[in-house]
Amino acid sequence: MTELQGTRVVLTTAGPDDIPALAAIRATAEVAERWRGGPDLAADIAEDLADPDTHCLTIRHRDRIAGMIQWHEETEPDYRHAGIDIFLDPGVHGAGLGTDAVRTLARHLVRDLGFHRLVIDPAADNAPAIRCYAKVGFRPVGVMRQYERGPDGSWHDGLLMDLLADELTDELTDELTDELADEQVD
């Protein structure tokens, strides 16, 4: 059982008892738009939990399930890195929980498991997700054209972002980034 303590969230190894709450979050329009699934979201999540190559962690905030973050690794020694995916309850969007969850997992992957490089691949038009990942230190690498099929069957672009171990930011950086963004908007 893994438990990773963030500033705002706690990440715990996802288990069968978490599936109903996670499926309900995946069923929300905002999440379903970005995370495709079959007609049985609970079965999709159970399949993820059973996949030995995918490590699923439940995001908890104030003793409530707020989403799931997962990671996988490329084990070929010359290309070793980890990839991250996340979905979060739309009811908590904008509260910094996604940034905290991504940073908490990234810190674990870099410091505890020794990864030197992490990747994440949001939809190229998902500006809130891209901003969240940038706060942690991820940088755009390039656009992957027609990367993923959307729920409507059309293809859309993805943005490949990566983070090197020494680029991982802390929470103070978030506050400075927000202040600078606010100044630019005013």
C-alpha positions in Angstrom: 0.0 0.0 0.0 1.5 3.3 -1.1 0.6 6.5 0.6 2.1 9.8 -0.6 1.4 13.0 1.4 1.1 16.2 -0.6 0.3 19.7 0.7 -3.4 19.4 -0.1 -3.9 15.8 -1.1 -3.0 12.3 -0.1 -2.3 9.7 -2.8 -3.1 6.1 -1.8 -2.9 2.9 -3.8 -6.3 2.6 -5.6 -8.4 -0.4 -4.7 -11.7 -2.0 -5.4 -13.5 0.0 -2.8 -12.5 3.2 -4.7 -14.0 2.1 -8.0 -17.6 3.4 -7.6 -16.4 6.9 -6.6 -13.8 7.0 -9.4 -16.3 5.8 -12.0 -18.7 8.5 -10.9 -16.0 11.1 -11.5 -15.1 9.6 -14.9 -18.8 9.8 -15.8 -18.9 13.6 -15.4 -19.1 15.5 -18.7 -15.8 17.4 -18.1 -13.8 14.2 -17.4 -15.6 12.0 -20.0 -14.6 14.7 -22.6 -10.9 14.0 -21.9 -10.9 10.4 -20.7 -12.6 8.0 -23.1 -14.1 4.9 -21.7 -16.4 2.1 -22.6 -20.0 1.8 -21.5 -18.9 0.3 -18.1 -16.6 2.8 -16.5 -16.3 0.7 -13.3 -15.0 -2.2 -15.4 -12.5 0.2 -17.2 -11.2 1.3 -13.9 -11.0 -2.2 -12.5 -9.0 -3.2 -15.6 -6.6 -0.3 -14.9 -6.2 -1.4 -11.3 -5.5 -5.0 -12.5 -2.9 -3.9 -15.0 0.6 -4.8 -13.5 2.2 -2.1 -15.7 0.0 0.8 -14.5 0.2 2.1 -11.0 -3.1 3.7 -9.9 -3.3 6.0 -7.0 -6.5 7.5 -5.6 -6.4 11.3 -5.0 -7.9 12.1 -1.6 -8.7 15.5 -0.3 -10.3 16.0 3.2 -11.1 12.3 3.4 -13.0 12.4 0.1 -12.0 10.8 -3.2 -11.2 13.6 -5.6 -9.8 11.7 -8.6 -7.1 9.3 -9.7 -3.5 9.7 -10.9 -1.6 6.8 -12.5 1.9 6.2 -13.7 3.7 3.7 -15.9 7.3 3.2 -16.7 9.5 2.5 -19.7 11.9 -0.1 -18.4 14.4 -0.2 -21.3 17.5 1.1 -19.6 18.5 3.4 -22.4 15.1 5.1 -22.5 14.0 4.7 -18.9 11.3 7.2 -17.8 7.9 7.4 -16.3 4.6 8.7 -17.7 1.7 10.2 -15.7 -2.1 10.5 -16.3 -4.6 12.1 -14.1 -8.3 12.8 -13.8 -9.9 15.0 -11.2 -13.4 15.7 -10.0 -14.6 18.9 -11.8 -16.1 20.0 -8.4 -12.5 20.7 -7.2 -11.0 22.1 -10.4 -9.1 25.3 -9.8 -8.3 24.5 -6.1 -4.7 23.4 -6.8 -5.4 19.8 -6.1 -4.3 18.6 -9.5 -1.0 20.5 -9.3 -0.4 19.1 -5.8 -1.2 15.5 -6.9 1.1 15.8 -10.0 3.9 17.3 -7.9 3.5 14.8 -5.1 3.7 11.8 -7.6 6.5 13.5 -9.6 8.5 14.0 -6.4 8.0 10.3 -5.5 9.0 9.1 -9.0 12.2 11.3 -9.0 13.4 11.1 -5.4 12.2 7.7 -4.3 12.3 5.7 -7.6 15.1 7.5 -9.3 13.5 8.5 -12.6 15.4 11.3 -14.3 12.6 12.1 -16.8 8.8 12.2 -16.6 6.3 12.7 -19.4 2.6 13.7 -19.6 0.5 14.2 -22.7 -2.6 16.4 -22.3 -4.9 17.3 -25.2 -3.3 20.3 -26.9 -6.4 22.4 -26.3 -6.6 21.6 -22.6 -5.1 24.9 -21.3 -6.0 24.3 -17.6 -4.2 21.0 -17.6 -1.2 22.4 -19.4 -1.0 25.2 -16.9 -1.2 22.8 -14.0 1.6 20.6 -15.4 3.8 23.7 -16.1 3.5 24.8 -12.5 5.2 21.5 -11.5 8.0 22.0 -14.1 6.8 20.2 -17.1 7.7 21.8 -20.4 6.2 21.4 -23.9 8.2 19.2 -26.1 5.9 19.2 -29.2 2.5 18.7 -30.6 1.6 15.1 -31.5 -0.8 15.6 -34.4 -4.0 13.6 -34.5 -2.8 11.8 -31.4 -6.0 10.7 -29.8 -9.5 9.9 -30.9 -12.2 11.9 -29.0 -15.6 10.7 -27.8 -17.1 12.0 -31.0 -14.8 9.9 -33.1 -12.6 12.7 -34.4 -8.9 12.9 -33.9 -7.3 15.6 -31.9 -3.8 16.8 -31.1 -1.9 16.0 -27.9 0.9 18.0 -26.3 3.9 16.0 -25.2 5.4 17.6 -22.1 8.4 16.4 -20.1 10.1 17.2 -16.9 13.7 16.5 -16.0 14.5 15.7 -12.3 16.2 19.0 -11.6 13.2 21.0 -13.1 10.7 19.8 -10.5 9.3 22.9 -8.8 8.1 23.6 -5.3 4.8 25.2 -4.1 6.4 28.6 -3.7 7.0 28.6 -7.5 3.2 28.1 -7.9 2.5 31.3 -6.0 5.0 33.3 -8.0 3.7 31.9 -11.3 0.1 32.9 -10.3 1.2 36.4 -9.3 3.0 36.9 -12.6 0.1 35.6 -14.6 -2.3 37.9 -12.7 0.0 40.9 -13.4 0.1 40.1 -17.1 -3.7 39.9 -17.2 -4.3 43.3 -15.4 
